[in-house]
Amino acid sequence: MEALRSPKNPEQKIIKRVIALEGDIVKTIGHKNRLVKVPRGHMWVEGDHHGHSFDSNAFGPVSQLVPCFCKSCMSKVKGKWNPIICNLLCSFNQD
């Protein structure tokens, strides 16, 4: 999972699934290029509603930052807390 600010509205926070990391080739859905190689230091993120989600298919690869362990940037999966890769520089805690 990736927490990031929306490129359309920086006041809005969005959470997307990480689909591919640097060097991976992604088969896109509605992106200007059918296949995209994710550049170094970036990742490809997508939402759960393919074709109806504002994600990398709309805005391209996003910068890959380090995992964030602050309380607001953790995700609970199968009863275990996991860090979300946070592209917000912990701004969840600053709001």
Phi and psi in radians as a Rosetta constraint file:
Dihedral C 1 N 2 CA 2 C 2 CIRCULARHARMONIC -2.343 0.35
Dihedral N 2 CA 2 C 2 N 3 CIRCULARHARMONIC 2.215 0.35
Dihedral C 2 N 3 CA 3 C 3 CIRCULARHARMONIC -1.762 0.35
Dihedral N 3 CA 3 C 3 N 4 CIRCULARHARMONIC 2.227 0.35
Dihedral C 3 N 4 CA 4 C 4 CIRCULARHARMONIC -2.635 0.35
Dihedral N 4 CA 4 C 4 N 5 CIRCULARHARMONIC 2.878 0.35
Dihedral C 4 N 5 CA 5 C 5 CIRCULARHARMONIC -1.446 0.35
Dihedral N 5 CA 5 C 5 N 6 CIRCULARHARMONIC 2.472 0.35
Dihedral C 5 N 6 CA 6 C 6 CIRCULARHARMONIC -1.157 0.35
Dihedral N 6 CA 6 C 6 N 7 CIRCULARHARMONIC 2.256 0.35
Dihedral C 6 N 7 CA 7 C 7 CIRCULARHARMONIC -1.126 0.35
Dihedral N 7 CA 7 C 7 N 8 CIRCULARHARMONIC -0.424 0.35
Dihedral C 7 N 8 CA 8 C 8 CIRCULARHARMONIC -1.368 0.35
Dihedral N 8 CA 8 C 8 N 9 CIRCULARHARMONIC -0.688 0.35
Dihedral C 8 N 9 CA 9 C 9 CIRCULARHARMONIC -2.460 0.35
Dihedral N 9 CA 9 C 9 N 10 CIRCULARHARMONIC 1.717 0.35
Dihedral C 9 N 10 CA 10 C 10 CIRCULARHARMONIC -1.048 0.35
Dihedral N 10 CA 10 C 10 N 11 CIRCULARHARMONIC -0.285 0.35
Dihedral C 10 N 11 CA 11 C 11 CIRCULARHARMONIC -1.337 0.35
Dihedral N 11 CA 11 C 11 N 12 CIRCULARHARMONIC -0.317 0.35
Dihedral C 11 N 12 CA 12 C 12 CIRCULARHARMONIC -1.662 0.35
Dihedral N 12 CA 12 C 12 N 13 CIRCULARHARMONIC 2.371 0.35
Dihedral C 12 N 13 CA 13 C 13 CIRCULARHARMONIC -1.782 0.35
Dihedral N 13 CA 13 C 13 N 14 CIRCULARHARMONIC 2.393 0.35
Dihedral C 13 N 14 CA 14 C 14 CIRCULARHARMONIC -2.227 0.35
Dihedral N 14 CA 14 C 14 N 15 CIRCULARHARMONIC 2.629 0.35
Dihedral C 14 N 15 CA 15 C 15 CIRCULARHARMONIC -2.154 0.35
Dihedral N 15 CA 15 C 15 N 16 CIRCULARHARMONIC 2.203 0.35
Dihedral C 15 N 16 CA 16 C 16 CIRCULARHARMONIC -2.278 0.35
Dihedral N 16 CA 16 C 16 N 17 CIRCULARHARMONIC 2.824 0.35
Dihedral C 16 N 17 CA 17 C 17 CIRCULARHARMONIC -1.470 0.35
Dihedral N 17 CA 17 C 17 N 18 CIRCULARHARMONIC 2.425 0.35
Dihedral C 17 N 18 CA 18 C 18 CIRCULARHARMONIC -1.410 0.35
Dihedral N 18 CA 18 C 18 N 19 CIRCULARHARMONIC 2.062 0.35
Dihedral C 18 N 19 CA 19 C 19 CIRCULARHARMONIC -1.682 0.35
Dihedral N 19 CA 19 C 19 N 20 CIRCULARHARMONIC -0.654 0.35
Dihedral C 19 N 20 CA 20 C 20 CIRCULARHARMONIC -2.626 0.35
Dihedral N 20 CA 20 C 20 N 21 CIRCULARHARMONIC 2.652 0.35
Dihedral C 20 N 21 CA 21 C 21 CIRCULARHARMONIC -1.966 0.35
Dihedral N 21 CA 21 C 21 N 22 CIRCULARHARMONIC 3.094 0.35
Dihedral C 21 N 22 CA 22 C 22 CIRCULARHARMONIC -0.874 0.35
Dihedral N 22 CA 22 C 22 N 23 CIRCULARHARMONIC 2.373 0.35
Dihedral C 22 N 23 CA 23 C 23 CIRCULARHARMONIC 1.566 0.35
Dihedral N 23 CA 23 C 23 N 24 CIRCULARHARMONIC -0.335 0.35
Dihedral C 23 N 24 CA 24 C 24 CIRCULARHARMONIC -1.299 0.35
Dihedral N 24 CA 24 C 24 N 25 CIRCULARHARMONIC 2.645 0.35
Dihedral C 24 N 25 CA 25 C 25 CIRCULARHARMONIC -1.850 0.35
Dihedral N 25 CA 25 C 25 N 26 CIRCULARHARMONIC 2.244 0.35
Dihedral C 25 N 26 CA 26 C 26 CIRCULARHARMONIC -1.943 0.35
Dihedral N 26 CA 26 C 26 N 27 CIRCULARHARMONIC 2.339 0.35
Dihedral C 26 N 27 CA 27 C 27 CIRCULARHARMONIC -1.519 0.35
Dihedral N 27 CA 27 C 27 N 28 CIRCULARHARMONIC 1.959 0.35
Dihedral C 27 N 28 CA 28 C 28 CIRCULARHARMONIC -1.503 0.35
Dihedral N 28 CA 28 C 28 N 29 CIRCULARHARMONIC 2.913 0.35
Dihedral C 28 N 29 CA 29 C 29 CIRCULARHARMONIC -2.134 0.35
Dihedral N 29 CA 29 C 29 N 30 CIRCULARHARMONIC 1.735 0.35
Dihedral C 29 N 30 CA 30 C 30 CIRCULARHARMONIC 1.423 0.35
Dihedral N 30 CA 30 C 30 N 31 CIRCULARHARMONIC 0.062 0.35
Dihedral C 30 N 31 CA 31 C 31 CIRCULARHARMONIC -1.322 0.35
Dihedral N 31 CA 31 C 31 N 32 CIRCULARHARMONIC 2.751 0.35
Dihedral C 31 N 32 CA 32 C 32 CIRCULARHARMONIC -1.049 0.35
Dihedral N 32 CA 32 C 32 N 33 CIRCULARHARMONIC -0.501 0.35
Dihedral C 32 N 33 CA 33 C 33 CIRCULARHARMONIC -1.935 0.35
Dihedral N 33 CA 33 C 33 N 34 CIRCULARHARMONIC 2.339 0.35
Dihedral C 33 N 34 CA 34 C 34 CIRCULARHARMONIC -1.155 0.35
Dihedral N 34 CA 34 C 34 N 35 CIRCULARHARMONIC -0.685 0.35
Dihedral C 34 N 35 CA 35 C 35 CIRCULARHARMONIC -2.101 0.35
Dihedral N 35 CA 35 C 35 N 36 CIRCULARHARMONIC 2.398 0.35
Dihedral C 35 N 36 CA 36 C 36 CIRCULARHARMONIC -2.292 0.35
Dihedral N 36 CA 36 C 36 N 37 CIRCULARHARMONIC 2.276 0.35
Dihedral C 36 N 37 CA 37 C 37 CIRCULARHARMONIC -1.609 0.35
Dihedral N 37 CA 37 C 37 N 38 CIRCULARHARMONIC 2.130 0.35
Dihedral C 37 N 38 CA 38 C 38 CIRCULARHARMONIC -1.215 0.35
Dihedral N 38 CA 38 C 38 N 39 CIRCULARHARMONIC 2.146 0.35
Dihedral C 38 N 39 CA 39 C 39 CIRCULARHARMONIC -1.205 0.35
Dihedral N 39 CA 39 C 39 N 40 CIRCULARHARMONIC 2.846 0.35
Dihedral C 39 N 40 CA 40 C 40 CIRCULARHARMONIC -0.986 0.35
Dihedral N 40 CA 40 C 40 N 41 CIRCULARHARMONIC 2.364 0.35
Dihedral C 40 N 41 CA 41 C 41 CIRCULARHARMONIC 1.365 0.35
Dihedral N 41 CA 41 C 41 N 42 CIRCULARHARMONIC 0.207 0.35
Dihedral C 41 N 42 CA 42 C 42 CIRCULARHARMONIC -2.232 0.35
Dihedral N 42 CA 42 C 42 N 43 CIRCULARHARMONIC 2.975 0.35
Dihedral C 42 N 43 CA 43 C 43 CIRCULARHARMONIC -2.509 0.35
Dihedral N 43 CA 43 C 43 N 44 CIRCULARHARMONIC 2.843 0.35
Dihedral C 43 N 44 CA 44 C 44 CIRCULARHARMONIC -1.894 0.35
Dihedral N 44 CA 44 C 44 N 45 CIRCULARHARMONIC 2.189 0.35
Dihedral C 44 N 45 CA 45 C 45 CIRCULARHARMONIC -2.080 0.35
Dihedral N 45 CA 45 C 45 N 46 CIRCULARHARMONIC 2.549 0.35
Dihedral C 45 N 46 CA 46 C 46 CIRCULARHARMONIC -2.450 0.35
Dihedral N 46 CA 46 C 46 N 47 CIRCULARHARMONIC 2.666 0.35
Dihedral C 46 N 47 CA 47 C 47 CIRCULARHARMONIC -1.531 0.35
Dihedral N 47 CA 47 C 47 N 48 CIRCULARHARMONIC 3.053 0.35
Dihedral C 47 N 48 CA 48 C 48 CIRCULARHARMONIC -1.302 0.35
Dihedral N 48 CA 48 C 48 N 49 CIRCULARHARMONIC -0.402 0.35
Dihedral C 48 N 49 CA 49 C 49 CIRCULARHARMONIC -1.805 0.35
Dihedral N 49 CA 49 C 49 N 50 CIRCULARHARMONIC 1.415 0.35
Dihedral C 49 N 50 CA 50 C 50 CIRCULARHARMONIC -0.912 0.35
Dihedral N 50 CA 50 C 50 N 51 CIRCULARHARMONIC 2.298 0.35
Dihedral C 50 N 51 CA 51 C 51 CIRCULARHARMONIC 1.505 0.35
Dihedral N 51 CA 51 C 51 N 52 CIRCULARHARMONIC -0.229 0.35
Dihedral C 51 N 52 CA 52 C 52 CIRCULARHARMONIC -2.228 0.35
Dihedral N 52 CA 52 C 52 N 53 CIRCULARHARMONIC 0.267 0.35
Dihedral C 52 N 53 CA 53 C 53 CIRCULARHARMONIC -1.987 0.35
Dihedral N 53 CA 53 C 53 N 54 CIRCULARHARMONIC 2.433 0.35
Dihedral C 53 N 54 CA 54 C 54 CIRCULARHARMONIC -1.485 0.35
Dihedral N 54 CA 54 C 54 N 55 CIRCULARHARMONIC 1.755 0.35
Dihedral C 54 N 55 CA 55 C 55 CIRCULARHARMONIC -2.551 0.35
Dihedral N 55 CA 55 C 55 N 56 CIRCULARHARMONIC -2.815 0.35
Dihedral C 55 N 56 CA 56 C 56 CIRCULARHARMONIC -1.031 0.35
Dihedral N 56 CA 56 C 56 N 57 CIRCULARHARMONIC -0.425 0.35
Dihedral C 56 N 57 CA 57 C 57 CIRCULARHARMONIC -1.108 0.35
Dihedral N 57 CA 57 C 57 N 58 CIRCULARHARMONIC -0.438 0.35
Dihedral C 57 N 58 CA 58 C 58 CIRCULARHARMONIC -1.676 0.35
Dihedral N 58 CA 58 C 58 N 59 CIRCULARHARMONIC -0.732 0.35
Dihedral C 58 N 59 CA 59 C 59 CIRCULARHARMONIC -2.001 0.35
Dihedral N 59 CA 59 C 59 N 60 CIRCULARHARMONIC 0.022 0.35
Dihedral C 59 N 60 CA 60 C 60 CIRCULARHARMONIC 1.474 0.35
Dihedral N 60 CA 60 C 60 N 61 CIRCULARHARMONIC -3.007 0.35
Dihedral C 60 N 61 CA 61 C 61 CIRCULARHARMONIC -1.108 0.35
Dihedral N 61 CA 61 C 61 N 62 CIRCULARHARMONIC 2.634 0.35
Dihedral C 61 N 62 CA 62 C 62 CIRCULARHARMONIC -2.019 0.35
Dihedral N 62 CA 62 C 62 N 63 CIRCULARHARMONIC 2.708 0.35
Dihedral C 62 N 63 CA 63 C 63 CIRCULARHARMONIC -1.111 0.35
Dihedral N 63 CA 63 C 63 N 64 CIRCULARHARMONIC 2.422 0.35
Dihedral C 63 N 64 CA 64 C 64 CIRCULARHARMONIC -1.703 0.35
Dihedral N 64 CA 64 C 64 N 65 CIRCULARHARMONIC 2.088 0.35
Dihedral C 64 N 65 CA 65 C 65 CIRCULARHARMONIC -1.987 0.35
Dihedral N 65 CA 65 C 65 N 66 CIRCULARHARMONIC -3.133 0.35
Dihedral C 65 N 66 CA 66 C 66 CIRCULARHARMONIC -1.356 0.35
Dihedral N 66 CA 66 C 66 N 67 CIRCULARHARMONIC 2.696 0.35
Dihedral C 66 N 67 CA 67 C 67 CIRCULARHARMONIC -1.057 0.35
Dihedral N 67 CA 67 C 67 N 68 CIRCULARHARMONIC 2.515 0.35
Dihedral C 67 N 68 CA 68 C 68 CIRCULARHARMONIC -1.907 0.35
Dihedral N 68 CA 68 C 68 N 69 CIRCULARHARMONIC 2.298 0.35
Dihedral C 68 N 69 CA 69 C 69 CIRCULARHARMONIC -1.862 0.35
Dihedral N 69 CA 69 C 69 N 70 CIRCULARHARMONIC 0.211 0.35
Dihedral C 69 N 70 CA 70 C 70 CIRCULARHARMONIC -1.195 0.35
Dihedral N 70 CA 70 C 70 N 71 CIRCULARHARMONIC 2.689 0.35
Dihedral C 70 N 71 CA 71 C 71 CIRCULARHARMONIC -0.931 0.35
Dihedral N 71 CA 71 C 71 N 72 CIRCULARHARMONIC -0.701 0.35
Dihedral C 71 N 72 CA 72 C 72 CIRCULARHARMONIC -1.309 0.35
Dihedral N 72 CA 72 C 72 N 73 CIRCULARHARMONIC -0.245 0.35
Dihedral C 72 N 73 CA 73 C 73 CIRCULARHARMONIC -1.901 0.35
Dihedral N 73 CA 73 C 73 N 74 CIRCULARHARMONIC 0.448 0.35
Dihedral C 73 N 74 CA 74 C 74 CIRCULARHARMONIC -1.897 0.35
Dihedral N 74 CA 74 C 74 N 75 CIRCULARHARMONIC 2.583 0.35
Dihedral C 74 N 75 CA 75 C 75 CIRCULARHARMONIC -2.133 0.35
Dihedral N 75 CA 75 C 75 N 76 CIRCULARHARMONIC 2.319 0.35
Dihedral C 75 N 76 CA 76 C 76 CIRCULARHARMONIC -1.693 0.35
Dihedral N 76 CA 76 C 76 N 77 CIRCULARHARMONIC 2.050 0.35
Dihedral C 76 N 77 CA 77 C 77 CIRCULARHARMONIC -2.189 0.35
Dihedral N 77 CA 77 C 77 N 78 CIRCULARHARMONIC 2.173 0.35
Dihedral C 77 N 78 CA 78 C 78 CIRCULARHARMONIC 0.879 0.35
Dihedral N 78 CA 78 C 78 N 79 CIRCULARHARMONIC 0.745 0.35
Dihedral C 78 N 79 CA 79 C 79 CIRCULARHARMONIC 1.364 0.35
Dihedral N 79 CA 79 C 79 N 80 CIRCULARHARMONIC 0.039 0.35
Dihedral C 79 N 80 CA 80 C 80 CIRCULARHARMONIC -2.047 0.35
Dihedral N 80 CA 80 C 80 N 81 CIRCULARHARMONIC 2.335 0.35
Dihedral C 80 N 81 CA 81 C 81 CIRCULARHARMONIC -1.415 0.35
Dihedral N 81 CA 81 C 81 N 82 CIRCULARHARMONIC 2.290 0.35
Dihedral C 81 N 82 CA 82 C 82 CIRCULARHARMONIC -2.241 0.35
Dihedral N 82 CA 82 C 82 N 83 CIRCULARHARMONIC 2.539 0.35
Dihedral C 82 N 83 CA 83 C 83 CIRCULARHARMONIC -1.255 0.35
Dihedral N 83 CA 83 C 83 N 84 CIRCULARHARMONIC 2.544 0.35
Dihedral C 83 N 84 CA 84 C 84 CIRCULARHARMONIC -1.734 0.35
Dihedral N 84 CA 84 C 84 N 85 CIRCULARHARMONIC 2.442 0.35
Dihedral C 84 N 85 CA 85 C 85 CIRCULARHARMONIC -1.201 0.35
Dihedral N 85 CA 85 C 85 N 86 CIRCULARHARMONIC 2.036 0.35
Dihedral C 85 N 86 CA 86 C 86 CIRCULARHARMONIC -1.807 0.35
Dihedral N 86 CA 86 C 86 N 87 CIRCULARHARMONIC 2.077 0.35
Dihedral C 86 N 87 CA 87 C 87 CIRCULARHARMONIC -1.776 0.35
Dihedral N 87 CA 87 C 87 N 88 CIRCULARHARMONIC 0.316 0.35
Dihedral C 87 N 88 CA 88 C 88 CIRCULARHARMONIC -1.854 0.35
Dihedral N 88 CA 88 C 88 N 89 CIRCULARHARMONIC -0.049 0.35
Dihedral C 88 N 89 CA 89 C 89 CIRCULARHARMONIC 0.912 0.35
Dihedral N 89 CA 89 C 89 N 90 CIRCULARHARMONIC 0.763 0.35
Dihedral C 89 N 90 CA 90 C 90 CIRCULARHARMONIC 1.078 0.35
Dihedral N 90 CA 90 C 90 N 91 CIRCULARHARMONIC 0.475 0.35
Dihedral C 90 N 91 CA 91 C 91 CIRCULARHARMONIC -1.227 0.35
Dihedral N 91 CA 91 C 91 N 92 CIRCULARHARMONIC -0.226 0.35
Dihedral C 91 N 92 CA 92 C 92 CIRCULARHARMONIC -1.021 0.35
Dihedral N 92 CA 92 C 92 N 93 CIRCULARHARMONIC -0.617 0.35
Dihedral C 92 N 93 CA 93 C 93 CIRCULARHARMONIC -1.373 0.35
Dihedral N 93 CA 93 C 93 N 94 CIRCULARHARMONIC -0.260 0.35
Dihedral C 93 N 94 CA 94 C 94 CIRCULARHARMONIC -1.674 0.35
Dihedral N 94 CA 94 C 94 N 95 CIRCULARHARMONIC -0.128 0.35
